Amino acid sequence: MISPAELAELMADLESDRIERTESTNNTDKFSQAVCAFANDLPNHKQPGYLVIGVDKFGVPTGLDVTEKLLANARSFDTSPIRDAAMSDLSASLFQAYRQEVIDPEVIEANHRSLEDQLASLRFYDSRHHVPTVAGLLLFGKNPRYYLPGAYIQFLRLPGTTLTERPDDEAEISGDLLSVLRELDARIKVNNITKPVAVSTLRETSQSAYPDVAIREIVLNAVMHRDYQSNTPIKLYWFTDRIEVHSPGGLYGEVTPSTLESRSSYRNPVLAETMKALGYVNRYGYGIQRAQAAMAKNSSPAVQFEIDDRTVLAILPGKQL
């Protein structure tokens, strides 16, 4: 965790792009934008960035009182403490593997802090209550569903076009986030069958009903933006004519049905930051655009969306082969 002296030095450095200052106590969109800008790390610092609330643009504290309401405004759900959880619910080996993947080796070498402090510095652990955060359990939890019952993906491969038929394959994909994402990748590859298609008398090319990247982007979008307070899982239903991805929670923040492909608000900024650091998403706000571009390149119909207050449903129509 940053020391008071280091924080004071950063606050006074008006040229640094590792700090965002704000006098606002309730501009949660600005808070999320700052977190995600630090996550993108375009200057490639490979060091933490800091959002400092209650400081003016010159780095001078405004004398803001720290209240429970202020802490609630500044905290997204994925940084909330899980009061009944404990340090023993996290896998230290998963966290160490994550650190080696995303943090500069020299920073790790110079870091002699306790495991709790290391986790807390990345918002995976709440030092005030001495418990893991939602993000910590999702990423490194030994059994995240024990505390977050909806934190899994229900996968069904169906032989027809309705849910009334017995699935050919079904699974509840759960566990730490990396394990979930790896299994999803494997299932997409197995189920998205490629077929040879004649393009001339002597030549063939391989085509699939869906571009892998489109399925992947839509599912990753659901994992990143879903409401983890809901006990409902993400549902991935693979019919013979389409794929449906149901994401619990509806739209968030400034995003509306008309701005879905061009604007982002971050319900889970720490989770989004981690997925970016691990290479599962390239830049925030472009996932749906990438999916639509991939569908168009594959000569597939565009992804369709049906949205209400509780769910975002993405429908990928299959291409006839």
GULO-112787 format. One record per residue (C-alpha): x, y, z; residue number from 1. Coordinates in steps of 0.02 Angstrom, whole numbers. Each point is the difference from the previous one (the first is absolute). Example, Ala and Ser with C-alpha at 12.3 -4.5 7.8 and 13.67 -1.06 7.14 Angstrom:
<site px="615" py="-225" pz="390" k="1"/>
<site px="69" py="172" pz="-33" k="2"/>
END
This chain:
<site px="0" py="0" pz="0" k="1"/>
<site px="62" py="175" pz="-41" k="2"/>
<site px="77" py="94" pz="147" k="3"/>
<site px="-58" py="175" pz="54" k="4"/>
<site px="166" py="73" pz="-60" k="5"/>
<site px="-17" py="-82" pz="-171" k="6"/>
<site px="-179" py="60" pz="-15" k="7"/>
<site px="49" py="179" pz="44" k="8"/>
<site px="137" py="-7" pz="-132" k="9"/>
<site px="-122" py="-61" pz="-133" k="10"/>
<site px="-130" py="131" pz="48" k="11"/>
<site px="131" py="137" pz="-24" k="12"/>
<site px="59" py="-67" pz="-168" k="13"/>
<site px="-117" py="91" pz="-120" k="14"/>
<site px="80" py="-84" pz="-152" k="15"/>
<site px="-27" py="-179" pz="58" k="16"/>
<site px="-127" py="-106" pz="-95" k="17"/>
<site px="-7" py="-127" pz="142" k="18"/>
<site px="-118" py="108" pz="103" k="19"/>
<site px="-173" py="73" pz="-28" k="20"/>
<site px="-58" py="137" pz="119" k="21"/>
<site px="-181" py="46" pz="32" k="22"/>
<site px="-95" py="110" pz="121" k="23"/>
<site px="-162" py="-91" pz="-44" k="24"/>
<site px="-65" py="-129" pz="123" k="25"/>
<site px="-138" py="-76" pz="-107" k="26"/>
<site px="60" py="0" pz="-181" k="27"/>
<site px="8" py="-190" pz="-10" k="28"/>
<site px="17" py="2" pz="-189" k="29"/>
<site px="159" py="103" pz="17" k="30"/>
<site px="61" py="-121" pz="133" k="31"/>
<site px="-28" py="-148" pz="-118" k="32"/>
<site px="78" py="89" pz="-149" k="33"/>
<site px="156" py="36" pz="102" k="34"/>
<site px="14" py="-182" pz="57" k="35"/>
<site px="-17" py="-63" pz="-177" k="36"/>
<site px="125" py="127" pz="-68" k="37"/>
<site px="126" py="-63" pz="127" k="38"/>
<site px="-42" py="-179" pz="-52" k="39"/>
<site px="34" py="37" pz="-184" k="40"/>
<site px="173" py="63" pz="53" k="41"/>
<site px="38" py="73" pz="-171" k="42"/>
<site px="167" py="74" pz="63" k="43"/>
<site px="46" py="-178" pz="54" k="44"/>
<site px="51" py="51" pz="177" k="45"/>
<site px="-45" py="-172" pz="70" k="46"/>
<site px="-33" py="89" pz="165" k="47"/>
<site px="-162" py="43" pz="91" k="48"/>
<site px="-97" py="158" pz="-37" k="49"/>
<site px="-94" py="96" pz="135" k="50"/>
<site px="-166" py="92" pz="5" k="51"/>
<site px="10" py="128" pz="141" k="52"/>
<site px="-167" py="71" pz="59" k="53"/>
<site px="-4" py="165" pz="93" k="54"/>
<site px="150" py="79" pz="-86" k="55"/>
<site px="-5" py="149" pz="-119" k="56"/>
<site px="87" py="7" pz="-170" k="57"/>
<site px="157" py="72" pz="81" k="58"/>
<site px="17" py="-149" pz="117" k="59"/>
<site px="-60" py="94" pz="155" k="60"/>
<site px="-118" py="-94" pz="119" k="61"/>
<site px="-171" py="83" pz="18" k="62"/>
<site px="-31" py="-58" pz="179" k="63"/>
<site px="-131" py="-127" pz="-50" k="64"/>
<site px="-73" py="-105" pz="141" k="65"/>
<site px="9" py="-187" pz="-33" k="66"/>
<site px="-173" py="-72" pz="35" k="67"/>
<site px="-84" py="-169" pz="-30" k="68"/>
<site px="-104" py="82" pz="-139" k="69"/>
<site px="158" py="63" pz="-85" k="70"/>
<site px="80" py="-172" pz="10" k="71"/>
<site px="-158" py="-78" pz="-74" k="72"/>
<site px="0" py="123" pz="-146" k="73"/>
<site px="184" py="-30" pz="-36" k="74"/>
<site px="-16" py="-189" pz="9" k="75"/>
<site px="-69" py="-111" pz="-137" k="76"/>
<site px="-83" py="-164" pz="48" k="77"/>
<site px="150" py="-101" pz="-55" k="78"/>
<site px="108" py="91" pz="130" k="79"/>
<site px="-128" py="-32" pz="139" k="80"/>
<site px="57" py="-110" pz="144" k="81"/>
<site px="-76" py="-173" pz="21" k="82"/>
<site px="-25" py="7" pz="188" k="83"/>
<site px="-20" py="-188" pz="28" k="84"/>
<site px="153" py="-47" pz="-104" k="85"/>
<site px="178" py="-19" pz="60" k="86"/>
<site px="176" py="3" pz="-68" k="87"/>
<site px="-3" py="-190" pz="-4" k="88"/>
<site px="-137" py="10" pz="-135" k="89"/>
<site px="128" py="68" pz="-123" k="90"/>
<site px="132" py="-101" pz="-93" k="91"/>
<site px="170" py="78" pz="28" k="92"/>
<site px="71" py="-98" pz="-147" k="93"/>
<site px="-130" py="72" pz="-120" k="94"/>
<site px="41" py="176" pz="58" k="95"/>
<site px="188" py="-26" pz="-17" k="96"/>
<site px="-25" py="-68" pz="-177" k="97"/>
<site px="-103" py="156" pz="-40" k="98"/>
<site px="135" py="116" pz="68" k="99"/>
<site px="134" py="-84" pz="-104" k="100"/>
<site px="-110" py="19" pz="-154" k="101"/>
<site px="-43" py="185" pz="15" k="102"/>
<site px="126" py="87" pz="114" k="103"/>
<site px="178" py="48" pz="-46" k="104"/>
<site px="124" py="-125" pz="76" k="105"/>
<site px="104" py="142" pz="75" k="106"/>
<site px="-154" py="65" pz="93" k="107"/>
<site px="-33" py="-175" pz="68" k="108"/>
<site px="182" py="-21" pz="50" k="109"/>
<site px="-3" py="163" pz="99" k="110"/>
<site px="-167" py="-39" pz="82" k="111"/>
<site px="20" py="-70" pz="175" k="112"/>
<site px="-176" py="36" pz="63" k="113"/>
<site px="-114" py="-131" pz="76" k="114"/>
<site px="-119" py="-97" pz="-112" k="115"/>
<site px="-146" py="96" pz="74" k="116"/>
<site px="80" py="168" pz="-45" k="117"/>
<site px="41" py="-60" pz="-175" k="118"/>
<site px="-180" py="-55" pz="-28" k="119"/>
<site px="-68" py="161" pz="76" k="120"/>
<site px="108" py="109" pz="-113" k="121"/>
<site px="-90" py="-76" pz="-150" k="122"/>
<site px="-172" py="8" pz="85" k="123"/>
<site px="-16" py="-188" pz="22" k="124"/>
<site px="0" py="14" pz="190" k="125"/>
<site px="-81" py="121" pz="122" k="126"/>
<site px="127" py="49" pz="132" k="127"/>
<site px="-129" py="90" pz="105" k="128"/>
<site px="-106" py="-155" pz="27" k="129"/>
<site px="139" py="-128" pz="-31" k="130"/>
<site px="-100" py="-97" pz="-128" k="131"/>
<site px="9" py="-30" pz="-189" k="132"/>
<site px="-96" py="112" pz="-119" k="133"/>
<site px="-124" py="-60" pz="-131" k="134"/>
<site px="135" py="17" pz="-134" k="135"/>
<site px="124" py="-97" pz="106" k="136"/>
<site px="-119" py="-146" pz="20" k="137"/>
<site px="-50" py="0" pz="-183" k="138"/>
<site px="181" py="-3" pz="-57" k="139"/>
<site px="88" py="-103" pz="131" k="140"/>
<site px="-137" py="-81" pz="103" k="141"/>
<site px="6" py="-186" pz="34" k="142"/>
<site px="-190" py="-7" pz="-11" k="143"/>
<site px="-72" py="169" pz="-56" k="144"/>
<site px="-178" py="-68" pz="-13" k="145"/>
<site px="-6" py="-31" pz="187" k="146"/>
<site px="-8" py="189" pz="27" k="147"/>
<site px="-62" py="55" pz="-173" k="148"/>
<site px="-131" py="-130" pz="-51" k="149"/>
<site px="-25" py="72" pz="-174" k="150"/>
<site px="184" py="2" pz="-46" k="151"/>
<site px="-3" py="-136" pz="-132" k="152"/>
<site px="-50" py="-30" pz="-181" k="153"/>
<site px="-140" py="-119" pz="-47" k="154"/>
<site px="45" py="-80" pz="-166" k="155"/>
<site px="-125" py="-97" pz="-107" k="156"/>
<site px="28" py="-74" pz="-173" k="157"/>
<site px="-171" py="-39" pz="-72" k="158"/>
<site px="-50" py="-109" pz="-149" k="159"/>
<site px="-134" py="119" pz="-61" k="160"/>
<site px="-64" py="178" pz="12" k="161"/>
<site px="-91" py="-5" pz="167" k="162"/>
<site px="36" py="-39" pz="182" k="163"/>
<site px="-131" py="-138" pz="3" k="164"/>
<site px="121" py="-131" pz="-69" k="165"/>
<site px="125" py="-97" pz="103" k="166"/>
<site px="174" py="80" pz="-14" k="167"/>
<site px="138" py="-93" pz="-91" k="168"/>
<site px="124" py="78" pz="123" k="169"/>
<site px="-19" py="101" pz="159" k="170"/>
<site px="115" py="68" pz="133" k="171"/>
<site px="11" py="123" pz="144" k="172"/>
<site px="166" py="87" pz="-30" k="173"/>
<site px="65" py="67" pz="165" k="174"/>
<site px="158" py="29" pz="100" k="175"/>
<site px="129" py="138" pz="-3" k="176"/>
<site px="-16" py="117" pz="-149" k="177"/>
<site px="150" py="-65" pz="-98" k="178"/>
<site px="-64" py="-179" pz="11" k="179"/>
<site px="-172" py="56" pz="-58" k="180"/>
<site px="71" py="96" pz="-149" k="181"/>
<site px="112" py="-144" pz="-52" k="182"/>
<site px="-145" py="-123" pz="2" k="183"/>
<site px="-105" py="122" pz="-100" k="184"/>
<site px="136" py="13" pz="-132" k="185"/>
<site px="8" py="-189" pz="-11" k="186"/>
<site px="-188" py="-20" pz="-17" k="187"/>
<site px="-11" py="132" pz="-135" k="188"/>
<site px="135" py="-89" pz="-101" k="189"/>
<site px="-82" py="-171" pz="20" k="190"/>
<site px="-177" py="56" pz="-42" k="191"/>
<site px="35" py="125" pz="-139" k="192"/>
<site px="26" py="-130" pz="-135" k="193"/>
<site px="90" py="52" pz="-159" k="194"/>
<site px="-57" py="-73" pz="-168" k="195"/>
<site px="82" py="1" pz="-171" k="196"/>
<site px="-94" py="108" pz="-127" k="197"/>
<site px="38" py="-4" pz="-187" k="198"/>
<site px="50" py="169" pz="-71" k="199"/>
<site px="39" py="-68" pz="-173" k="200"/>
<site px="11" py="-166" pz="-91" k="201"/>
<site px="174" py="-35" pz="67" k="202"/>
<site px="8" py="101" pz="160" k="203"/>
<site px="-78" py="-9" pz="173" k="204"/>
<site px="5" py="112" pz="152" k="205"/>
<site px="-48" py="-30" pz="181" k="206"/>
<site px="-148" py="93" pz="74" k="207"/>
<site px="-93" py="-5" pz="165" k="208"/>
<site px="-175" py="53" pz="49" k="209"/>
<site px="73" py="127" pz="122" k="210"/>
<site px="168" py="90" pz="9" k="211"/>
<site px="88" py="-53" pz="161" k="212"/>
<site px="45" py="179" pz="40" k="213"/>
<site px="-183" py="56" pz="-3" k="214"/>
<site px="-54" py="-135" pz="124" k="215"/>
<site px="150" py="36" pz="108" k="216"/>
<site px="-27" py="189" pz="5" k="217"/>
<site px="-184" py="-15" pz="43" k="218"/>
<site px="32" py="-125" pz="139" k="219"/>
<site px="147" py="100" pz="70" k="220"/>
<site px="-110" py="155" pz="-3" k="221"/>
<site px="-128" py="-93" pz="106" k="222"/>
<site px="132" py="-62" pz="123" k="223"/>
<site px="72" py="175" pz="19" k="224"/>
<site px="-161" py="100" pz="13" k="225"/>
<site px="-127" py="-115" pz="83" k="226"/>
<site px="-75" py="37" pz="171" k="227"/>
<site px="86" py="-114" pz="125" k="228"/>
<site px="-126" py="46" pz="134" k="229"/>
<site px="-125" py="-106" pz="-97" k="230"/>
<site px="-16" py="-186" pz="37" k="231"/>
<site px="-37" py="-31" pz="-184" k="232"/>
<site px="142" py="-71" pz="-105" k="233"/>
<site px="53" py="54" pz="-173" k="234"/>
<site px="-91" py="-116" pz="-120" k="235"/>
<site px="81" py="-58" pz="-162" k="236"/>
<site px="-126" py="-96" pz="-105" k="237"/>
<site px="66" py="-73" pz="-163" k="238"/>
<site px="-147" py="-42" pz="-115" k="239"/>
<site px="12" py="-69" pz="-176" k="240"/>
<site px="-41" py="169" pz="-77" k="241"/>
<site px="69" py="125" pz="127" k="242"/>
<site px="97" py="29" pz="160" k="243"/>
<site px="-80" py="94" pz="145" k="244"/>
<site px="100" py="82" pz="140" k="245"/>
<site px="-105" py="60" pz="147" k="246"/>
<site px="91" py="121" pz="116" k="247"/>
<site px="-85" py="42" pz="167" k="248"/>
<site px="-12" py="180" pz="55" k="249"/>
<site px="-58" py="105" pz="-147" k="250"/>
<site px="96" py="149" pz="-63" k="251"/>
<site px="105" py="105" pz="119" k="252"/>
<site px="40" py="184" pz="21" k="253"/>
<site px="-11" py="109" pz="-154" k="254"/>
<site px="-21" py="-144" pz="-123" k="255"/>
<site px="-168" py="-8" pz="-89" k="256"/>
<site px="-63" py="-118" pz="-136" k="257"/>
<site px="43" py="132" pz="-130" k="258"/>
<site px="178" py="26" pz="66" k="259"/>
<site px="38" py="-182" pz="40" k="260"/>
<site px="134" py="-17" pz="-134" k="261"/>
<site px="82" py="169" pz="26" k="262"/>
<site px="2" py="38" pz="186" k="263"/>
<site px="56" py="-93" pz="156" k="264"/>
<site px="-34" py="17" pz="185" k="265"/>
<site px="89" py="-117" pz="117" k="266"/>
<site px="-102" py="-96" pz="126" k="267"/>
<site px="154" py="-105" pz="44" k="268"/>
<site px="154" py="108" pz="-35" k="269"/>
<site px="124" py="-110" pz="95" k="270"/>
<site px="-59" py="-154" pz="-93" k="271"/>
<site px="12" py="96" pz="-164" k="272"/>
<site px="175" py="57" pz="44" k="273"/>
<site px="55" py="-177" pz="39" k="274"/>
<site px="-72" py="-72" pz="-161" k="275"/>
<site px="92" py="135" pz="-97" k="276"/>
<site px="163" py="-37" pz="92" k="277"/>
<site px="-17" py="-185" pz="-39" k="278"/>
<site px="-31" py="33" pz="-184" k="279"/>
<site px="-181" py="-57" pz="-8" k="280"/>
<site px="-60" py="171" pz="-57" k="281"/>
<site px="102" py="122" pz="-104" k="282"/>
<site px="-78" py="169" pz="34" k="283"/>
<site px="-156" py="44" pz="95" k="284"/>
<site px="-157" py="45" pz="-96" k="285"/>
<site px="41" py="-92" pz="-162" k="286"/>
<site px="-55" py="-178" pz="34" k="287"/>
<site px="-170" py="11" pz="-81" k="288"/>
<site px="71" py="95" pz="-148" k="289"/>
<site px="130" py="-137" pz="-24" k="290"/>
<site px="-136" py="-132" pz="8" k="291"/>
<site px="-107" py="89" pz="-129" k="292"/>
<site px="150" py="24" pz="-116" k="293"/>
<site px="44" py="-185" pz="14" k="294"/>
<site px="-180" py="-51" pz="-39" k="295"/>
<site px="-1" py="112" pz="-153" k="296"/>
<site px="167" py="-68" pz="-61" k="297"/>
<site px="-69" py="-177" pz="18" k="298"/>
<site px="-155" py="52" pz="-102" k="299"/>
<site px="-105" py="-38" pz="154" k="300"/>
<site px="-150" py="105" pz="55" k="301"/>
<site px="36" py="133" pz="131" k="302"/>
<site px="-9" py="-35" pz="186" k="303"/>
<site px="-171" py="49" pz="68" k="304"/>
<site px="-38" py="65" pz="175" k="305"/>
<site px="-155" py="-10" pz="108" k="306"/>
<site px="13" py="103" pz="159" k="307"/>
<site px="-104" py="29" pz="154" k="308"/>
<site px="36" py="58" pz="178" k="309"/>
<site px="62" py="-171" pz="56" k="310"/>
<site px="84" py="-81" pz="-150" k="311"/>
<site px="99" py="35" pz="-157" k="312"/>
<site px="-30" py="-135" pz="-130" k="313"/>
<site px="120" py="-12" pz="-147" k="314"/>
<site px="-53" py="-109" pz="-147" k="315"/>
<site px="128" py="-57" pz="-128" k="316"/>
<site px="-91" py="-67" pz="-154" k="317"/>
<site px="86" py="-149" pz="-79" k="318"/>
<site px="60" py="4" pz="-178" k="319"/>
<site px="-72" py="-133" pz="-113" k="320"/>
<site px="141" py="-110" pz="-67" k="321"/>
END
